Each structure stands twice: as C-alpha cells, then as structure tokens.
Amino acid sequence: MNVSHPPAAAARPSGSDAFINAEGSAGLHDARLYLCTDARRSQGDFEQFVDAAFAGGVDIIQLRDKSIEAAEELELLAVLKEAAVRHGRLWAVNDRADIAVLSGAPVFHIGQKDLPLQAARTLLNGNAAIGLSSHSPGQVDAALAAAAGPAALDYFCVGPLWATPTKPGRAAVGLDLVTYAAAASAAQGQGQSDGGVPWFAIGGIDHGNVEQVVEAGASRIVVVRAITEADDPSAAAASLLDALDAARP
C-alpha cells in the first residue's frame, strides 16, 4: 500500500509507509467502502460479522462502541486485526489514541471535539493514518488545509448526509456538502497524481440513496446500518460496491 500526501507533508517521518501492515493492505486512496460497527453484543457474532464484511469487499472497518470498556475493546480489536490481515484490509479505532497505540491500529479517527490532530499525531508517533469528521464547508476547508500542513491529515469524512440514530442530535448536512467537498478537494488536488487527500461521505447512506451520493460528487462512502443490519453482510457489502460502480459518471 502506498498513500501519498500533498507535497507540504511529504517530509514528515510519519509518512504513508508507517501504517502498512506486514501482509499489505489496500491504501486509503484505493478504499471505497468504510464500515463502522459496534461490538455486536446482542448478536454475539463480531468475529463472523467482520470476516463476512471484509469478504464482501469492505476496505476499512472501524469499531465504534461507546458502551464497552477498554479491555473489551482491545480484545475485539485483536479479532478485527486478525480478520483485516487475513483479507489484506484496514481497520480503525475511534476517538481513543491510547487504544489505537496499544492495539497497533493502522487507522485512527477523530471528531471535531476530540483530540486535536497534532496531539493525536504526536501520541501515535506516526504509526497510524488519521481521519477527521467534518460537518460544514468551513470544516471541509480546514480538513483540506490540515492535509497539506505539517500534521498531514490522511483522510476526512463529510456528513451526516441524512439523520441517523448512530449520531443522535446531529443535524443532517445534506448532499450540498458533498458537492462542496468534491469541488474543494478537486481544486486542491489539481496537479497531484493521487488527486489529493481521500474523503468519504457518511451518514444514513444505504442501497436506496448511494446513487444520489455519487451523483453529488462522492466516490467513497462510510456506512453502518446498510451492512450491520443486513441478513447477509457479505452480500450487502458487495451490493454497495456494485452500486458505487454503477453510479459512476
């Protein structure tokens, strides 16, 4: 895997090779389908679920569950890591840099009110790619600037596009922000062989609206219920990838 950054960030020692696992994973620039899941306590099938999701074509799986303690999270992340390595994919930790360091996560995600990017980069010591949530044009601009800055943000997410129970109280931003992010990212990425920092649309995306998301300008998506609530997670993932391909201009 080889993830390139804008020229301003190229000199930092925590470059793209820092988060390549020994087996080799698809890079962030190649990733199209990112899944967030909880610990699946009620189903009791976390190991089987993440394996099926990866088998269906999911590129990155993030464990995001505020209800579990650190010890349980580390145990589940060990399971997630094994599945990711087996399939040659990426896995992510949400919010907690200490858990990311202890688990050896290749990807770490933060929100606008979480650990600042530079602090996260320092704690992770360059051993993980870092992503950031964005909810407004100003935050998209800030993410693009951070990608080109010394802390070198590795990716960002745009949303939530639709209201979602996984983010209660968070207002939907709609598809206009996707269109804005696409234009702003394209402008920054002009002249770069990799097209600039990768970004993902997120929030209420499913098989019924993914075409709208692509038409608005996204080429990468984050989903939750579209796969976590599916009877067949592998088939659901494969179907979403097919929909992404079909909706491409």
C-alpha positions as CSV (number, residue, x, y, z in Angstrom):
1,M,0.0,0.0,0.0
2,N,1.2,3.5,-0.8
3,V,-0.7,6.5,0.4
4,S,0.6,9.8,-0.9
5,H,0.2,13.2,0.7
6,P,0.4,16.7,-0.6
7,P,4.0,18.0,-1.1
8,A,4.0,20.1,2.1
9,A,3.5,17.0,4.2
10,A,6.0,14.7,2.4
11,A,8.9,15.3,4.7
12,R,7.4,14.2,8.0
13,P,8.7,10.9,9.2
14,S,5.2,9.5,9.9
15,G,4.6,9.1,6.2
16,S,2.3,6.6,4.4
17,D,4.5,3.6,4.9
18,A,4.1,3.9,8.7
19,F,0.8,2.2,8.7
20,I,1.3,-0.6,6.2
21,N,0.8,-4.0,7.9
22,A,3.1,-6.9,7.1
23,E,0.6,-8.5,4.8
24,G,-0.1,-5.4,2.8
25,S,-3.4,-3.6,2.8
26,A,-5.4,-1.7,0.2
27,G,-4.5,2.0,0.6
28,L,-6.7,4.8,1.7
29,H,-6.7,6.2,-1.8
30,D,-8.0,2.9,-3.1
31,A,-10.6,2.4,-0.4
32,R,-14.2,3.0,-1.3
33,L,-16.3,1.3,1.4
34,Y,-15.7,2.0,5.0
35,L,-17.8,0.3,7.7
36,C,-18.4,1.4,11.3
37,T,-19.8,-1.3,13.6
38,D,-20.5,-1.7,17.3
39,A,-19.4,-4.7,19.4
40,R,-22.5,-6.7,18.3
41,R,-23.2,-7.8,21.8
42,S,-26.8,-8.7,21.1
43,Q,-25.9,-10.8,18.1
44,G,-22.7,-12.3,19.6
45,D,-21.2,-12.7,16.2
46,F,-18.5,-10.0,16.0
47,E,-15.8,-12.2,14.6
48,Q,-18.1,-13.8,12.0
49,F,-19.5,-10.4,11.1
50,V,-16.3,-8.6,10.4
51,D,-14.9,-11.5,8.4
52,A,-18.0,-11.6,6.2
53,A,-17.9,-7.8,5.7
54,F,-14.3,-7.9,4.6
55,A,-15.1,-10.9,2.4
56,G,-17.8,-8.8,0.7
57,G,-15.4,-6.1,-0.2
58,V,-15.3,-3.7,2.8
59,D,-12.0,-1.8,2.7
60,I,-11.9,-0.5,6.3
61,I,-13.8,-1.5,9.4
62,Q,-13.9,0.8,12.4
63,L,-15.0,-0.4,15.8
64,R,-17.1,2.3,17.3
65,D,-18.9,1.4,20.5
66,K,-19.1,3.9,23.5
67,S,-20.6,1.2,25.7
68,I,-17.6,-1.0,26.1
69,E,-14.7,-0.8,28.4
70,A,-11.1,-0.5,27.3
71,A,-10.2,-4.2,28.0
72,E,-13.1,-5.5,25.9
73,E,-12.3,-3.0,23.1
74,L,-8.7,-4.3,22.9
75,E,-9.9,-7.9,22.8
76,L,-12.3,-7.1,20.0
77,L,-9.7,-5.1,18.1
78,A,-7.4,-8.1,18.2
79,V,-10.1,-10.1,16.5
80,L,-10.7,-7.3,14.0
81,K,-7.0,-7.0,13.3
82,E,-6.8,-10.8,12.5
83,A,-9.6,-10.5,10.1
84,A,-8.2,-7.4,8.4
85,V,-4.8,-9.0,8.0
86,R,-6.4,-12.2,6.6
87,H,-8.2,-10.2,4.0
88,G,-5.5,-7.6,3.3
89,R,-7.7,-4.7,4.5
90,L,-7.5,-1.9,7.0
91,W,-9.1,-1.5,10.5
92,A,-9.7,1.6,12.6
93,V,-10.0,2.9,16.2
94,N,-12.4,5.7,17.0
95,D,-11.6,8.6,19.4
96,R,-9.1,7.0,21.8
97,A,-5.5,7.4,20.9
98,D,-4.4,5.2,23.8
99,I,-6.4,2.3,22.5
100,A,-5.1,3.0,19.0
101,V,-1.5,2.8,20.2
102,L,-2.0,-0.3,22.4
103,S,-3.8,-2.1,19.6
104,G,-1.4,-1.1,16.8
105,A,-4.3,0.3,14.7
106,P,-3.3,1.4,11.2
107,V,-6.1,4.0,11.1
108,F,-7.4,6.3,13.8
109,H,-10.4,8.6,13.5
110,I,-11.3,11.7,15.5
111,G,-14.2,14.1,15.6
112,Q,-14.3,17.9,15.7
113,K,-14.4,17.9,19.6
114,D,-12.0,15.0,20.1
115,L,-8.2,15.1,20.4
116,P,-6.6,17.8,18.2
117,L,-4.9,16.4,15.1
118,Q,-1.4,17.5,16.1
119,A,-1.8,16.0,19.5
120,A,-3.1,12.7,18.0
121,R,-0.2,12.7,15.6
122,T,2.3,13.1,18.5
123,L,0.7,10.4,20.6
124,L,0.5,7.9,17.7
125,N,4.1,8.7,16.7
126,G,3.4,8.4,13.0
127,N,2.2,4.8,13.3
128,A,-1.4,5.4,12.0
129,A,-3.2,7.2,9.4
130,I,-5.6,9.8,10.9
131,G,-9.0,10.8,9.7
132,L,-11.3,13.6,10.8
133,S,-15.1,14.2,10.7
134,S,-16.3,17.4,9.1
135,H,-19.9,18.8,9.1
136,S,-19.7,22.2,7.3
137,P,-17.9,23.9,4.4
138,G,-15.6,25.6,6.9
139,Q,-14.6,22.3,8.4
140,V,-14.0,20.8,5.0
141,D,-11.7,23.7,4.1
142,A,-9.9,23.2,7.4
143,A,-9.5,19.4,6.8
144,L,-8.0,20.1,3.3
145,A,-5.7,22.6,4.9
146,A,-4.7,20.1,7.6
147,A,-3.9,17.5,4.9
148,A,-1.4,19.9,3.4
149,G,0.0,21.0,6.7
150,P,2.7,19.6,9.0
151,A,0.3,17.3,10.8
152,A,-0.8,15.8,7.4
153,L,-4.4,14.7,7.9
154,D,-4.7,11.4,5.9
155,Y,-8.5,11.5,5.2
156,F,-11.7,13.2,6.2
157,C,-15.4,12.4,6.3
158,V,-18.3,14.6,5.2
159,G,-21.7,14.3,6.9
160,P,-24.0,13.2,8.2
161,L,-25.9,13.4,5.0
162,W,-29.1,12.2,6.5
163,A,-30.2,12.0,10.1
164,T,-29.0,8.7,11.7
165,P,-29.5,7.0,15.0
166,T,-25.8,6.4,15.3
167,K,-25.3,10.2,15.7
168,P,-28.4,11.3,17.8
169,G,-28.8,15.1,17.9
170,R,-26.5,15.7,15.0
171,A,-28.3,17.6,12.2
172,A,-28.2,16.3,8.7
173,V,-26.0,18.4,6.4
174,G,-27.5,17.1,3.1
175,L,-25.9,16.4,-0.3
176,D,-24.8,20.0,-0.9
177,L,-21.8,19.5,1.4
178,V,-20.8,16.5,-0.6
179,T,-20.8,18.7,-3.7
180,Y,-18.8,21.3,-1.9
181,A,-16.2,18.8,-0.7
182,A,-15.9,17.3,-4.2
183,A,-15.2,20.7,-5.7
184,A,-12.8,21.9,-3.0
185,S,-10.9,18.6,-3.0
186,A,-10.6,18.6,-6.8
187,A,-9.3,22.2,-6.7
188,Q,-6.6,21.3,-4.1
189,G,-5.7,18.0,-5.8
190,Q,-5.0,19.6,-9.3
191,G,-1.6,18.6,-10.4
192,Q,-1.3,15.7,-7.9
193,S,-1.1,12.2,-9.3
194,D,-3.2,10.8,-6.5
195,G,-5.9,13.5,-6.7
196,G,-5.3,14.8,-3.2
197,V,-6.5,13.7,0.2
198,P,-9.2,11.0,0.2
199,W,-12.5,11.8,1.7
200,F,-15.7,9.8,2.4
201,A,-19.4,10.7,2.6
202,I,-21.1,9.4,5.7
203,G,-24.5,9.4,7.4
204,G,-27.6,7.4,6.6
205,I,-26.2,6.0,3.3
206,D,-27.7,2.8,2.1
207,H,-28.6,0.9,-1.1
208,G,-31.5,3.2,-1.8
209,N,-29.6,6.5,-1.8
210,V,-26.0,5.7,-2.7
211,E,-26.6,6.7,-6.3
212,Q,-27.5,10.2,-5.1
213,V,-24.4,10.4,-3.0
214,V,-22.2,9.5,-6.0
215,E,-24.0,12.0,-8.3
216,A,-23.3,14.7,-5.7
217,G,-19.6,14.0,-6.1
218,A,-18.5,11.3,-3.7
219,S,-16.6,8.2,-4.7
220,R,-16.1,6.8,-1.2
221,I,-18.7,6.1,1.5
222,V,-19.0,5.2,5.1
223,V,-21.9,3.0,6.1
224,V,-23.3,1.5,9.3
225,R,-26.8,0.0,9.2
226,A,-26.7,-0.8,5.5
227,I,-24.3,-3.7,6.4
228,T,-24.7,-4.1,10.2
229,E,-28.5,-4.7,9.9
230,A,-28.2,-6.9,6.7
231,D,-29.1,-10.6,6.9
232,D,-26.0,-11.3,4.7
233,P,-23.2,-8.7,5.5
234,S,-21.0,-10.0,2.7
235,A,-23.8,-9.7,0.1
236,A,-24.7,-6.2,1.4
237,A,-21.1,-5.0,1.1
238,A,-20.8,-6.4,-2.5
239,S,-24.1,-4.8,-3.5
240,L,-23.0,-1.4,-2.2
241,L,-19.8,-1.6,-4.2
242,D,-21.8,-2.6,-7.3
243,A,-24.0,0.4,-6.7
244,L,-20.9,2.7,-6.4
245,D,-19.6,1.4,-9.7
246,A,-23.0,1.7,-11.4
247,A,-23.4,5.3,-10.3
248,R,-20.0,6.5,-11.5
249,P,-20.3,9.1,-14.3
